[in-house]
Structure formats: structure tokens, C-alpha cells
Amino acid sequence: MRPQSLSAVYAEKRALARARQSRPARCVFNDGATVLEVAVRNISPLGARIAGPGLAGLPETFELRIPDGFGGYSARQARLVWIRNAAAGLRFIDEA
């Protein structure tokens, strides 16, 4: 019997498939006083995986801002679900 890959194991836990990306984003918290630059690695309507240094300093909830390329950004309230090394999983807690 062949063992499952890690991506197959994690994919089974997701309610929706995530689109792979590599886009810059910002985690904003402390009433906008603190900003952490990250990269969005994959995203779905329910959550995202981000990567970057300093993720251990993220609070339980924060705002994820993704630039739209036209000077604006989309913002979603997010809850930190897991952190491993320089990556973290988020679940969006607002309405899309």
C-alpha cells in the first residue's frame, strides 16, 4: 500500500479547492499600527495560506489585505489556524 502525499492529506480537510498563487499581501493588526508583509501562496473563498518571516508574531485575528494592482486592495478578516516554519493557514471570518 502506497502512503498518501501530504498535499492529498491536507486537501481532504478543505471544504473548497484553493487556487495556487504568489501575490504580495499585508497582515494588518493593532488597529492598523502593525503591518506584516507576506505572500499569499494559495487562496479560496474560505481561507488562504500565507508565507513570510515573522508569522509567529501574528495575533489570533487580523485583516489580510491583497493589493488589486490599481492602487487599491481587497481586505478580509482572518483567523490564524496554524503556523509551521515560515507558512501559516488562515480561515476567513467575514462574509465574502
Backbone bond lengths (Angstrom), bond angles and torsions (degrees), N, CA, C in turn:
res aa  C-N    CA-C-N  psi(-1)  N-CA   C-N-CA  omega(-1)  CA-C   N-CA-C  phi
1 M - - - 1.447 - - 1.517 109.20 -
2 R 1.308 115.81 131.44 1.455 121.91 -176.28 1.531 110.12 -90.38
3 P 1.358 119.05 130.62 1.462 120.63 -179.89 1.521 110.77 -68.98
4 Q 1.335 116.33 149.16 1.452 121.37 177.56 1.518 110.29 -74.04
5 S 1.328 115.50 150.22 1.457 119.00 175.51 1.526 108.73 -74.15
6 L 1.332 115.73 159.67 1.466 119.92 179.15 1.516 111.50 -61.98
7 S 1.342 117.32 -37.93 1.462 118.85 -179.91 1.522 110.92 -64.08
8 A 1.320 118.38 -35.40 1.463 120.88 178.04 1.523 110.62 -67.83
9 V 1.313 117.22 -38.20 1.463 121.01 179.27 1.520 110.21 -65.50
10 Y 1.347 117.52 -46.41 1.458 120.56 179.84 1.524 111.39 -68.51
11 A 1.328 118.06 -36.40 1.458 121.09 -178.41 1.519 111.33 -61.63
12 E 1.315 117.82 -32.17 1.455 120.81 -179.08 1.526 112.01 -66.97
13 K 1.312 119.04 -24.13 1.457 122.90 -178.42 1.528 112.01 -82.60
14 R 1.311 118.31 -15.60 1.453 121.83 -175.82 1.514 111.08 -85.96
15 A 1.319 115.70 138.56 1.463 120.96 178.04 1.527 110.76 -76.12
16 L 1.327 117.31 -32.72 1.458 122.65 179.47 1.520 109.46 -132.52
17 A 1.321 116.45 150.22 1.464 121.14 176.97 1.521 109.32 -67.56
18 R 1.314 115.43 147.94 1.458 120.53 178.02 1.514 109.79 -107.00
19 A 1.321 116.12 142.51 1.460 122.19 177.20 1.521 108.64 -87.68
20 R 1.320 116.12 130.16 1.466 119.84 178.13 1.519 109.75 -72.79
21 Q 1.326 115.10 137.44 1.450 121.63 -179.33 1.518 108.98 -149.70
22 S 1.285 114.90 168.94 1.455 121.31 168.56 1.526 106.06 -145.10
23 R 1.332 114.64 85.53 1.456 121.12 -176.80 1.517 109.63 -123.18
24 P 1.325 116.24 144.25 1.466 118.29 175.51 1.523 110.31 -70.21
25 A 1.319 116.13 150.51 1.463 121.89 177.96 1.519 108.59 -154.72
26 R 1.327 115.25 172.08 1.459 121.14 178.30 1.510 109.59 -132.15
27 C 1.316 115.69 136.87 1.462 122.18 170.40 1.518 105.75 -98.46
28 V 1.321 116.41 120.79 1.466 121.51 -175.10 1.526 108.53 -116.48
29 F 1.341 116.40 128.81 1.464 121.51 -179.87 1.517 109.77 -151.88
30 N 1.330 117.29 -177.39 1.475 122.97 -174.40 1.526 110.62 58.27
31 D 1.338 115.88 48.06 1.472 122.09 -179.67 1.528 112.21 54.24
32 G 1.326 116.21 37.45 1.462 121.52 177.61 1.510 114.54 85.49
33 A 1.331 118.11 -2.32 1.467 121.35 -177.50 1.526 112.68 -77.32
34 T 1.337 117.58 -22.78 1.459 121.46 -177.81 1.522 109.62 -121.24
35 V 1.335 115.06 130.51 1.464 121.76 179.03 1.516 108.45 -129.26
36 L 1.330 116.20 129.98 1.461 122.47 177.82 1.519 108.10 -116.51
37 E 1.331 116.91 120.00 1.468 121.96 178.44 1.530 108.91 -77.74
38 V 1.334 116.09 129.15 1.465 121.88 -179.58 1.527 109.05 -138.55
39 A 1.321 116.11 177.89 1.466 122.79 173.25 1.522 107.70 -122.46
40 V 1.322 116.60 133.84 1.462 121.17 174.74 1.522 106.42 -83.71
41 R 1.322 116.90 121.26 1.472 121.87 -178.51 1.518 112.38 -94.64
42 N 1.328 117.42 -35.24 1.464 121.15 171.10 1.513 108.17 -155.31
43 I 1.343 114.49 157.24 1.462 118.85 -173.38 1.526 110.02 -151.88
44 S 1.328 115.66 147.87 1.459 123.29 174.05 1.524 106.69 -139.31
45 P 1.327 118.40 174.83 1.463 119.02 176.43 1.532 113.58 -62.45
46 L 1.340 117.48 -19.63 1.461 120.99 -177.01 1.520 115.06 -99.78
47 G 1.332 118.14 -20.95 1.454 119.24 -176.70 1.514 112.68 -174.31
48 A 1.333 115.20 -173.55 1.460 120.83 -177.35 1.522 109.90 -155.71
49 R 1.332 114.50 163.71 1.465 121.54 170.16 1.512 105.95 -116.87
50 I 1.338 116.26 128.59 1.451 121.63 178.80 1.520 109.19 -117.07
51 A 1.331 115.67 161.54 1.456 120.96 178.77 1.518 109.01 -141.44
52 G 1.314 115.31 150.12 1.453 120.63 177.33 1.515 111.38 154.21
53 P 1.320 116.43 168.37 1.469 120.04 177.95 1.522 110.78 -76.31
54 G 1.317 116.65 152.88 1.455 121.67 173.85 1.508 115.91 82.51
55 L 1.327 118.55 12.87 1.465 120.79 -177.86 1.523 112.49 -64.98
56 A 1.320 117.75 -25.55 1.468 120.57 179.93 1.533 111.62 -63.45
57 G 1.319 117.30 -19.43 1.460 121.29 179.41 1.524 114.23 -87.34
58 L 1.336 117.33 0.38 1.465 119.45 179.74 1.524 111.16 -70.50
59 P 1.333 116.86 141.34 1.466 119.52 174.03 1.530 109.79 -77.14
60 E 1.317 116.65 176.21 1.465 121.10 -179.28 1.529 111.83 -62.80
61 T 1.326 118.25 -38.38 1.462 122.14 177.29 1.529 109.51 -129.35
62 F 1.330 115.49 148.97 1.461 122.13 -179.05 1.520 108.72 -165.03
63 E 1.327 116.25 177.43 1.457 121.43 177.70 1.527 108.94 -104.24
64 L 1.327 117.09 129.57 1.463 122.53 175.60 1.517 107.00 -99.77
65 R 1.331 116.81 120.22 1.468 122.34 179.77 1.522 109.21 -111.94
66 I 1.336 115.54 124.96 1.460 121.72 179.92 1.526 107.71 -116.51
67 P 1.351 118.50 117.01 1.468 121.00 -179.82 1.535 110.83 -59.53
68 D 1.350 115.57 143.67 1.463 119.87 -179.40 1.524 113.15 -95.15
69 G 1.331 117.95 -2.33 1.457 121.19 179.36 1.521 113.72 88.09
70 F 1.334 117.82 -2.81 1.460 122.56 -179.00 1.525 111.61 -120.79
71 G 1.318 117.06 19.18 1.456 121.10 -179.60 1.518 114.12 94.14
72 G 1.316 117.73 -7.17 1.461 122.33 178.06 1.521 110.09 -111.35
73 Y 1.313 115.86 -168.62 1.454 120.23 178.79 1.521 110.03 -157.44
74 S 1.320 115.62 159.27 1.464 120.13 169.59 1.516 106.91 -100.61
75 A 1.315 116.49 143.11 1.464 121.31 -176.80 1.521 109.43 -126.89
76 R 1.331 115.87 136.68 1.460 122.34 176.99 1.517 108.71 -134.54
77 Q 1.319 116.60 139.18 1.456 121.13 172.63 1.526 106.97 -76.49
78 A 1.319 116.77 134.36 1.462 121.03 -175.19 1.515 111.26 -132.31
79 R 1.325 115.09 152.00 1.456 123.05 174.48 1.525 107.73 -115.65
80 L 1.319 116.20 132.92 1.457 122.00 178.10 1.521 109.18 -72.82
81 V 1.338 116.95 124.88 1.466 121.82 -178.49 1.521 110.99 -102.64
82 W 1.331 117.36 -43.96 1.464 120.83 179.68 1.528 109.82 -153.44
83 I 1.336 115.21 157.01 1.471 122.79 172.83 1.520 107.49 -135.77
84 R 1.315 115.76 131.43 1.469 122.10 173.54 1.520 108.20 -140.26
85 N 1.326 115.49 120.33 1.467 121.74 -178.66 1.519 109.64 54.08
86 A 1.323 118.36 -118.89 1.467 121.49 -177.73 1.528 111.42 -105.88
87 A 1.335 117.93 28.53 1.466 121.81 179.07 1.530 109.48 -132.17
88 A 1.335 115.69 154.00 1.463 121.06 178.89 1.520 109.90 -146.13
89 G 1.318 115.39 147.11 1.456 122.07 175.95 1.517 110.11 -104.57
90 L 1.328 115.99 136.92 1.457 122.33 -177.66 1.515 110.27 -122.30
91 R 1.307 115.74 151.05 1.462 122.30 170.62 1.513 106.47 -121.85
92 F 1.329 116.41 128.46 1.463 119.97 179.04 1.518 108.91 -73.82
93 I 1.332 116.04 136.79 1.461 120.66 -175.80 1.527 111.94 -115.38
94 D 1.325 116.98 6.42 1.457 120.63 175.83 1.521 109.92 -108.68
95 E 1.290 116.66 174.15 1.458 121.63 175.06 1.510 109.13 -80.46
96 A 1.331 117.42 135.32 1.479 121.47 -179.66 1.512 111.04 -71.57
